Amino acid sequence: MADIVVYGLTQNNLKHVTFRIPKEKITVFTGVSGSGKSSIVFDTIAAESQRQMNATYPAFVRSRLPKYPKPAVERIDSAKVYSDLDLDIYDLYETWHFSYGQLDTPLEELVEQTISSMEMTLAE
């Protein structure tokens, strides 16, 4: 599987940075305050992945999703959809409850179903 390669990143305080991130491995970004860690992870990789994911939804759904600006890069290779799994499952449960009324399924089972569904989506 090809690595994610970012060419010419000029996001925030980063100027013309090119780097490679191996896929299917845990990657940690470390550095002093202001070195660009968040710019790489959130403003570039996660934002581009979210933009790609949002593009797969119908126009009706896309019009209601948050808009992410295109990262300031020359190009990003092999950046397939990435999911930042930082979600609050209880907020999700409340949303389901609000949308569908009384749920007969216990929260733990909903969590397992959601995680299983996300794992299948990421594996595709």
C-alpha atoms as a printed R data frame, in Angstrom:
    type eleno elety resid chain resno       x      y      z
1   ATOM     1    CA   MET     A     1   0.000  0.000  0.000
2   ATOM     2    CA   ALA     A     2   1.433  3.363 -1.005
3   ATOM     3    CA   ASP     A     3   2.399  5.947  1.596
4   ATOM     4    CA   ILE     A     4   0.629  9.282  1.908
5   ATOM     5    CA   VAL     A     5   2.971 11.856  0.381
6   ATOM     6    CA   VAL     A     6   2.430 15.592  0.844
7   ATOM     7    CA   TYR     A     7   4.290 17.929 -1.511
8   ATOM     8    CA   GLY     A     8   4.872 21.632 -0.945
9   ATOM     9    CA   LEU     A     9   2.839 22.179  2.219
10  ATOM    10    CA   THR     A    10   2.606 25.891  3.036
11  ATOM    11    CA   GLN     A    11  -0.061 25.751  5.742
12  ATOM    12    CA   ASN     A    12   0.304 28.358  8.522
13  ATOM    13    CA   ASN     A    13   3.993 28.590  9.521
14  ATOM    14    CA   LEU     A    14   5.114 25.653  7.324
15  ATOM    15    CA   LYS     A    15   6.786 26.698  4.076
16  ATOM    16    CA   HIS     A    16   7.250 24.276  1.151
17  ATOM    17    CA   VAL     A    17   7.446 21.153  3.335
18  ATOM    18    CA   THR     A    18   7.365 17.725  1.672
19  ATOM    19    CA   PHE     A    19   6.992 14.529  3.704
20  ATOM    20    CA   ARG     A    20   5.852 10.907  3.575
21  ATOM    21    CA   ILE     A    21   3.561  9.131  6.064
22  ATOM    22    CA   PRO     A    22   3.463  5.312  6.018
23  ATOM    23    CA   LYS     A    23  -0.006  3.790  5.829
24  ATOM    24    CA   GLU     A    24  -1.209  1.110  8.244
25  ATOM    25    CA   LYS     A    25   1.308  2.203 10.884
26  ATOM    26    CA   ILE     A    26   0.974  4.456 13.897
27  ATOM    27    CA   THR     A    27   2.608  7.780 13.160
28  ATOM    28    CA   VAL     A    28   3.358 10.329 15.876
29  ATOM    29    CA   PHE     A    29   4.095 13.989 15.210
30  ATOM    30    CA   THR     A    30   6.231 15.613 17.883
31  ATOM    31    CA   GLY     A    31   7.929 18.968 18.174
32  ATOM    32    CA   VAL     A    32   8.066 22.225 20.035
33  ATOM    33    CA   SER     A    33   5.100 24.560 20.221
34  ATOM    34    CA   GLY     A    34   4.513 26.246 16.883
35  ATOM    35    CA   SER     A    35   6.442 23.677 14.842
36  ATOM    36    CA   GLY     A    36   3.441 22.772 12.680
37  ATOM    37    CA   LYS     A    37   2.199 19.494 14.176
38  ATOM    38    CA   SER     A    38  -1.462 20.539 14.164
39  ATOM    39    CA   SER     A    39  -1.099 22.133 10.743
40  ATOM    40    CA   ILE     A    40   0.058 18.812  9.324
41  ATOM    41    CA   VAL     A    41  -2.417 16.557 11.096
42  ATOM    42    CA   PHE     A    42  -5.614 18.603 11.301
43  ATOM    43    CA   ASP     A    43  -5.347 21.431  8.761
44  ATOM    44    CA   THR     A    44  -3.850 19.269  6.018
45  ATOM    45    CA   ILE     A    45  -4.365 15.501  6.247
46  ATOM    46    CA   ALA     A    46  -7.624 15.364  8.210
47  ATOM    47    CA   ALA     A    47  -9.129 18.325  6.308
48  ATOM    48    CA   GLU     A    48  -8.320 16.815  2.901
49  ATOM    49    CA   SER     A    49  -9.651 13.422  3.951
50  ATOM    50    CA   GLN     A    50 -12.850 14.991  5.260
51  ATOM    51    CA   ARG     A    51 -13.249 16.920  2.000
52  ATOM    52    CA   GLN     A    52 -12.870 13.676  0.043
53  ATOM    53    CA   MET     A    53 -15.342 11.893  2.304
54  ATOM    54    CA   ASN     A    54 -17.886 14.721  2.038
55  ATOM    55    CA   ALA     A    55 -17.600 14.600 -1.761
56  ATOM    56    CA   THR     A    56 -18.997 11.036 -1.700
57  ATOM    57    CA   TYR     A    57 -22.320 12.157 -0.201
58  ATOM    58    CA   PRO     A    58 -25.312 13.361 -2.220
59  ATOM    59    CA   ALA     A    59 -25.646 17.133 -2.742
60  ATOM    60    CA   PHE     A    60 -28.491 17.336 -0.226
61  ATOM    61    CA   VAL     A    61 -26.278 15.896  2.525
62  ATOM    62    CA   ARG     A    62 -23.171 17.882  1.449
63  ATOM    63    CA   SER     A    63 -25.086 21.147  1.759
64  ATOM    64    CA   ARG     A    64 -25.573 20.430  5.461
65  ATOM    65    CA   LEU     A    65 -22.016 19.320  6.247
66  ATOM    66    CA   PRO     A    66 -19.238 21.604  7.483
67  ATOM    67    CA   LYS     A    67 -17.091 23.068  4.706
68  ATOM    68    CA   TYR     A    68 -13.350 22.397  4.849
69  ATOM    69    CA   PRO     A    69 -10.967 24.607  2.875
70  ATOM    70    CA   LYS     A    70  -8.540 22.938  0.499
71  ATOM    71    CA   PRO     A    71  -5.155 22.601  2.232
72  ATOM    72    CA   ALA     A    72  -2.338 24.839  0.960
73  ATOM    73    CA   VAL     A    73  -0.300 22.121 -0.755
74  ATOM    74    CA   GLU     A    74   1.023 21.462 -4.234
75  ATOM    75    CA   ARG     A    75  -0.458 17.968 -4.083
76  ATOM    76    CA   ILE     A    76  -1.222 15.023 -1.806
77  ATOM    77    CA   ASP     A    77  -0.720 11.496 -3.139
78  ATOM    78    CA   SER     A    78  -2.523  8.399 -1.809
79  ATOM    79    CA   ALA     A    79  -4.623 10.311  0.705
80  ATOM    80    CA   LYS     A    80  -7.684  8.113  0.650
81  ATOM    81    CA   VAL     A    81 -10.460  8.814  3.073
82  ATOM    82    CA   TYR     A    82  -9.191  8.912  6.637
83  ATOM    83    CA   SER     A    83 -11.486  9.026  9.614
84  ATOM    84    CA   ASP     A    84 -10.589 11.029 12.666
85  ATOM    85    CA   LEU     A    85 -12.311  8.764 15.179
86  ATOM    86    CA   ASP     A    86 -12.549 11.470 17.790
87  ATOM    87    CA   LEU     A    87 -16.299 11.318 18.297
88  ATOM    88    CA   ASP     A    88 -18.364 11.394 21.435
89  ATOM    89    CA   ILE     A    89 -20.509  8.270 21.353
90  ATOM    90    CA   TYR     A    90 -22.986  9.728 23.835
91  ATOM    91    CA   ASP     A    91 -23.629 12.704 21.545
92  ATOM    92    CA   LEU     A    92 -24.174 10.217 18.745
93  ATOM    93    CA   TYR     A    93 -26.601  8.254 20.931
94  ATOM    94    CA   GLU     A    94 -28.528 11.448 21.726
95  ATOM    95    CA   THR     A    95 -28.708 12.244 18.021
96  ATOM    96    CA   TRP     A    96 -30.069  8.783 17.270
97  ATOM    97    CA   HIS     A    97 -32.545  9.093 20.124
98  ATOM    98    CA   PHE     A    98 -33.707 12.498 18.864
99  ATOM    99    CA   SER     A    99 -33.968 11.258 15.270
100 ATOM   100    CA   TYR     A   100 -35.643  7.924 15.866
101 ATOM   101    CA   GLY     A   101 -37.472  8.383 19.153
102 ATOM   102    CA   GLN     A   102 -37.282  5.705 21.822
103 ATOM   103    CA   LEU     A   103 -34.510  3.222 21.099
104 ATOM   104    CA   ASP     A   104 -34.860 -0.363 22.283
105 ATOM   105    CA   THR     A   105 -31.182 -1.107 21.646
106 ATOM   106    CA   PRO     A   106 -28.851 -0.600 24.633
107 ATOM   107    CA   LEU     A   107 -26.084  1.981 24.251
108 ATOM   108    CA   GLU     A   108 -23.309 -0.628 24.434
109 ATOM   109    CA   GLU     A   109 -24.791 -2.552 21.499
110 ATOM   110    CA   LEU     A   110 -25.126  0.645 19.447
111 ATOM   111    CA   VAL     A   111 -21.477  1.449 20.170
112 ATOM   112    CA   GLU     A   112 -20.384 -2.033 19.023
113 ATOM   113    CA   GLN     A   113 -22.485 -1.763 15.850
114 ATOM   114    CA   THR     A   114 -21.094  1.701 15.089
115 ATOM   115    CA   ILE     A   115 -17.475  0.679 15.603
116 ATOM   116    CA   SER     A   116 -17.993 -2.479 13.531
117 ATOM   117    CA   SER     A   117 -19.549 -0.421 10.729
118 ATOM   118    CA   MET     A   118 -16.669  2.100 10.853
119 ATOM   119    CA   GLU     A   119 -14.091 -0.712 10.749
120 ATOM   120    CA   MET     A   120 -15.767 -2.225  7.677
121 ATOM   121    CA   THR     A   121 -15.854  1.184  5.975
122 ATOM   122    CA   LEU     A   122 -12.171  1.836  6.704
123 ATOM   123    CA   ALA     A   123 -11.221 -1.648  5.481
124 ATOM   124    CA   GLU     A   124 -12.810 -1.040  2.060
